[in-house]
């Protein structure tokens, strides 16, 4: 055996006996075992078995056997609150056209926070027709739509539609008060499911019955929605007064079940109900509706009539004053005081008048004479 082979054997014995080498071997063994365990978990046989649920065990002084400890001191984890399945997959698209003001923008934000099943989109161009909204809803995977249409930067119209087959309704939105503007004391959990309260008049007339079903499908949060909370702590009220629909949002207080308003609030004036989505045959037209342009025209005509009435009153007063003056000039009793007088003959001068004699000032002449006497 040569000296080189002896040297190699000594080095190998030293490397095996060194502690760092033993640690590295242990690490390799642990890594290989973990890899094998992962392969076993991901294998075909492990896919059929269900994973064990976590258990929390209360520590005590004594250590009983494992079976007794599992039965006596086991603390089970409570199941989640919503165990049901999300079946009603209603999605509402809330967006608007260009030209809306800040109040409408805040109202849209309030509706999106109130409705966890809603989606947003960019503003639609004015040149596009309303049938394009159906395509936008199809792209966004939404079957309901709340579309706010602004005209003349002062009139706001709201479309509620069941996309893409209809029906749809068009409203004029009035008396808007947003959530931040009202500063009400009510408050509710974000994402909670609301109760919907309707006026009894909704069941008496067919057009209101159709709107009631449309409101229920649009504003109600689907059961077991992922973004919703399993609590009911507020209520939406739809009441009919003055041929308009008044919307309010109230909080339900747990202590005495009283209501405190949260906001927002607005009034919907129905214009038409269409059979299709954003168009189609007209199912109902409100005979009591007056367009905002006609309303503003009537206000202007009423103001102009007031101005004309004032001018006419002024002219009548002038005429009365003139008539009163003429009556005073032609007074009958004035002839009583008239006395006859002799008329003098008219004298016509044919010759020029004589020149006037200028009289000298006597005071100045006396003063001169006195001064001359003093000089002498």
C-alpha positions in Angstrom: 0.0 0.0 0.0 1.5 3.3 -1.1 1.7 6.4 0.9 -0.8 8.2 -1.2 -3.5 5.6 -0.5 -2.7 5.8 3.2 -3.1 9.6 3.1 -6.5 9.4 1.4 -7.8 6.8 4.0 -6.8 9.1 6.9 -8.5 12.1 5.4 -11.7 10.1 4.8 -11.7 8.9 8.5 -11.2 12.5 9.7 -14.0 13.8 7.5 -16.5 11.2 8.7 -15.7 11.7 12.3 -16.0 15.6 12.1 -19.3 17.0 13.6 -20.0 19.3 10.6 -20.1 16.3 8.3 -22.6 14.5 10.6 -24.9 17.6 10.6 -24.9 17.9 6.8 -25.9 14.2 6.6 -28.7 14.8 9.0 -29.9 17.8 6.9 -29.8 15.7 3.8 -31.8 12.9 5.4 -34.4 15.4 6.7 -34.8 17.0 3.3 -35.2 13.7 1.5 -37.8 12.6 4.1 -39.8 15.9 3.6 -39.7 15.5 -0.1 -40.9 12.0 0.2 -43.7 13.1 2.5 -44.7 15.8 0.0 -44.8 13.3 -2.8 -46.9 11.0 -0.7 -49.4 13.9 0.1 -49.6 14.8 -3.6 -49.9 11.2 -4.8 -53.0 9.4 -6.1 -53.7 7.6 -2.9 -53.8 10.8 -0.8 -56.3 12.6 -3.1 -59.2 10.5 -1.9 -58.5 11.2 1.8 -59.7 14.4 3.4 -57.4 16.6 5.5 -57.8 16.5 9.2 -59.4 19.5 10.8 -57.5 21.5 13.4 -58.3 20.8 17.1 -57.6 23.1 20.1 -56.8 21.2 23.3 -57.0 22.8 26.7 -53.8 22.2 28.8 -54.3 20.8 32.3 -52.0 19.7 35.1 -52.6 16.0 34.5 -51.9 14.2 31.2 -54.6 11.7 30.5 -54.4 9.2 27.7 -54.9 10.5 24.1 -58.5 9.1 23.7 -59.8 10.7 26.9 -58.0 14.0 26.1 -59.7 14.2 22.7 -63.1 13.5 24.1 -63.0 15.7 27.2 -60.8 18.7 26.5 -61.4 19.2 22.7 -62.5 22.7 21.7 -64.3 22.6 18.3 -64.0 25.5 15.9 -67.4 27.0 15.1 -68.5 26.8 11.5 -68.7 29.9 9.3 -71.8 32.0 9.5 -73.0 31.5 5.9 -73.0 27.9 5.1 -75.4 28.2 2.1 -74.6 28.4 -1.6 -74.6 31.5 -3.7 -77.3 30.8 -6.3 -78.9 34.2 -7.1 -76.1 35.7 -9.1 -77.6 39.1 -9.7 -75.1 41.8 -10.7 -76.0 45.4 -11.2 -74.0 47.8 -13.4 -74.0 51.4 -12.1 -72.6 54.1 -14.4 -73.5 57.3 -16.2 -73.1 59.4 -19.3 -70.9 62.4 -19.6 -72.0 65.8 -18.3 -73.2 64.8 -14.8 -72.5 67.1 -11.9 -70.9 66.4 -8.5 -74.1 65.6 -6.8 -74.9 62.8 -9.3 -71.4 61.4 -9.0 -71.7 61.3 -5.2 -75.1 59.6 -5.5 -73.6 56.9 -7.7 -70.9 56.3 -5.2 -73.4 56.0 -2.4 -75.4 53.4 -4.3 -72.3 51.4 -5.0 -71.4 51.3 -1.3 -75.0 50.3 -0.4 -75.1 47.5 -3.0 -72.3 45.0 -2.7 -73.4 43.2 -5.8 -72.9 46.3 -8.0 -70.2 47.0 -10.6 -68.8 50.3 -12.0 -67.8 51.3 -15.4 -66.4 54.4 -17.2 -68.8 57.2 -18.5 -70.5 56.6 -21.8 -70.1 59.1 -24.6 -73.2 61.2 -25.5 -72.9 60.3 -29.2 -73.5 56.6 -28.4 -77.0 55.2 -28.5 -78.6 53.6 -25.4 -78.6 50.1 -27.0 -74.8 50.1 -26.4 -75.5 49.7 -22.7 -76.7 46.2 -23.3 -73.3 45.3 -24.8 -71.5 46.9 -21.9 -73.6 44.9 -19.4 -72.8 41.7 -21.4 -69.1 42.5 -21.2 -69.3 43.2 -17.5 -71.4 40.0 -16.9 -74.3 42.0 -15.4 -78.0 41.3 -15.8 -79.3 44.5 -14.2 -78.4 48.1 -15.0 -78.7 51.6 -13.3 -77.8 54.1 -16.0 -77.8 57.9 -15.2 -78.3 60.1 -18.2 -77.6 63.9 -17.9 -79.1 66.5 -20.2 -78.3 70.2 -20.4 -76.1 69.8 -17.3 -79.2 70.3 -15.1 -81.6 67.4 -15.8 -80.9 63.9 -14.6 -82.7 60.8 -15.9 -82.3 57.3 -14.5 -82.8 54.1 -16.4 -83.5 50.8 -14.5 -83.3 47.9 -16.9 -83.3 44.1 -17.0 -80.5 43.4 -19.6 -80.7 42.3 -22.3 -84.4 41.3 -22.7 -86.2 44.0 -20.7 -88.4 45.5 -19.3 -86.9 48.9 -18.6 -88.2 52.1 -17.0 -87.1 55.7 -17.4 -87.4 58.2 -14.5 -86.7 61.8 -13.8 -84.6 62.1 -10.7 -85.4 65.1 -8.4 -84.5 66.3 -4.9 -81.2 64.5 -4.6 -79.5 64.5 -1.2 -76.3 62.5 -0.9 -75.0 60.5 2.1 -72.3 63.0 3.0 -74.6 66.0 2.5 -77.3 64.9 4.9 -75.0 64.0 7.9 -77.7 61.8 9.4 -77.1 60.0 12.7 -77.9 56.6 11.3 -75.3 54.0 10.4 -75.2 50.4 9.2 -72.7 47.7 8.4 -71.1 48.0 5.0 -72.2 45.1 2.8 -75.2 44.0 5.0 -78.4 42.8 3.4 -81.3 45.3 3.4 -85.0 44.9 3.9 -87.2 46.3 1.1 -90.4 48.1 2.2 -93.0 49.1 -0.4 -96.1 51.3 -0.2 -99.4 49.4 -0.4 -100.2 51.3 -3.7 -97.6 49.2 -5.4 -100.0 46.2 -5.4 -103.0 48.1 -6.6 -101.9 49.3 -10.1 -100.2 47.1 -12.7 -97.4 49.6 -13.6 -96.4 49.9 -10.0 -96.5 46.1 -9.6 -94.0 45.8 -12.5 -91.8 48.5 -10.9 -91.9 46.7 -7.6 -90.5 43.5 -9.1 -87.9 45.4 -10.9 -86.8 47.2 -7.7 -86.7 43.9 -5.8 -84.4 42.3 -8.3 -82.2 45.4 -8.6 -81.8 46.7 -5.0 -82.0 43.5 -3.0 -78.6 41.9 -2.1 -78.4 38.2 -3.2 -78.3 35.7 -0.4 -74.8 34.3 0.4 -73.2 36.9 -1.9 -69.3 36.8 -1.3 -69.1 40.5 -0.7 -72.2 40.7 1.5 -72.5 40.3 5.3 -75.1 38.0 6.9 -76.8 40.8 8.8 -80.0 42.7 8.3 -79.6 46.1 9.9 -81.2 48.6 7.4 -84.3 49.0 5.3 -85.0 50.6 1.9 -88.4 52.3 1.7 -90.3 53.0 -1.6 -93.3 55.2 -1.0 -95.7 56.8 -3.5 -96.9 60.4 -3.0 -97.8 63.1 -5.5 -97.5 60.5 -8.4 -93.8 60.1 -7.6 -91.7 57.4 -5.9 -89.8 58.5 -2.8 -86.7 56.5 -1.8 -85.3 56.5 1.8 -82.7 54.4 3.6 -83.2 53.8 7.4 -81.2 52.0 10.0 -82.9 49.5 12.3 -81.9 50.0 15.9 -81.7 46.7 17.8 -83.0 48.0 21.2 -86.5 49.1 20.3 -86.6 48.4 16.5 -86.9 52.1 15.7 -85.7 53.7 12.5 -83.1 56.3 12.0 -82.4 57.7 8.5 -79.0 57.1 7.0 -79.3 58.5 3.4 -79.2 59.1 0.5 -82.6 60.3 -0.5 -84.1 61.1 -3.9 -87.4 61.2 -5.8 -88.2 59.3 -9.0 -90.8 60.7 -11.4 -91.9 57.9 -13.8 -91.8 58.8 -17.5 -92.3 55.6 -19.4 -92.0 51.8 -19.1 -90.6 49.9 -22.1 -90.9 46.3 -23.0 -87.3 45.9 -24.1 -84.0 47.0 -22.6 -83.5 50.7 -23.2 -86.2 50.8 -25.9 -88.9 48.8 -27.6 -92.7 49.1 -27.4 -94.1 51.4 -24.7 -96.0 49.5 -22.0 -97.0 52.6 -19.9 -96.6 56.3 -20.2 -97.2 58.6 -17.3 -100.0 61.2 -18.2 -99.1 63.4 -15.3 -95.5 63.9 -16.3 -94.3 67.3 -17.5 -90.8 67.6 -19.0 -88.3 70.0 -17.2 -88.1 72.1 -20.3 -91.9 72.7 -20.3 -91.8 73.4 -16.5 -89.0 76.0 -17.0 -90.9 77.5 -19.9 -94.0 77.9 -17.7 -91.9 79.6 -15.0 -90.5 82.1 -17.5 -94.0 82.8 -18.9 -95.3 83.4 -15.4 -92.5 85.8 -14.7 -93.1 87.6 -18.0 -96.8 87.8 -17.2 -96.0 89.5 -13.8 -93.8 92.0 -15.6 -96.6 92.8 -18.1 -99.1 93.2 -15.4 -96.9 95.7 -13.6 -96.5 97.7 -16.8 -100.2 97.7 -17.4 -100.9 98.9 -13.9 -98.4 101.8 -14.4 -100.1 102.8 -17.7 -103.5 102.8 -16.1 -102.3 105.0 -13.3 -100.9 107.5 -15.8 -104.2 107.6 -17.7 -106.1 108.2 -14.5 -103.8 111.1 -13.6 -104.3 112.7 -17.0 -108.1 112.4 -16.7 -108.1 113.9 -13.3 -106.1 117.0 -14.5 -108.5 117.6 -17.4 -111.5 117.5 -15.1 -109.9 120.1 -12.8 -109.2 122.4 -15.8 -112.8 122.2 -17.0 -114.4 122.9 -13.7 -117.9 124.2 -14.0 -117.9 126.1 -10.7 -114.9 128.2 -11.9 -117.3 130.4 -14.0 -118.9 131.8 -10.8 -115.8 133.8 -10.0 -115.3 135.3 -13.4 -116.0 139.2 -13.5 -116.5 141.2 -16.7 -113.7 143.7 -17.4 -113.4 146.5 -19.9 -111.0 145.7 -22.7 -108.4 148.4 -23.4 -107.8 149.3 -27.0 -104.7 148.1 -28.5 -102.2 151.0 -28.9 -99.7 150.6 -31.7 -96.6 152.9 -31.6 -95.6 154.4 -34.9 -92.8 156.6 -33.6 -89.8 155.7 -31.5 -89.9 156.6 -27.8 -88.1 159.6 -26.5 -84.6 159.1 -25.1 -84.4 159.0 -21.3 -82.6 161.8 -19.5 -79.7 160.5 -17.5 -79.7 162.1 -14.0 -76.3 162.9 -12.5 -75.4 161.6 -9.1 -75.8 164.5 -6.7 -73.7 162.9 -4.0 -70.6 162.7 -6.2 -71.0 166.4 -7.4 -71.2 167.6 -3.8 -68.1 165.7 -2.9 -66.1 167.2 -5.7 -67.0 170.8 -4.7 -66.0 170.1 -1.1 -62.6 168.8 -2.1 -61.9 171.8 -4.3 -62.8 174.2 -1.4 -60.3 172.4 0.8 -57.5 172.8 -1.6 -58.1 176.6 -1.8 
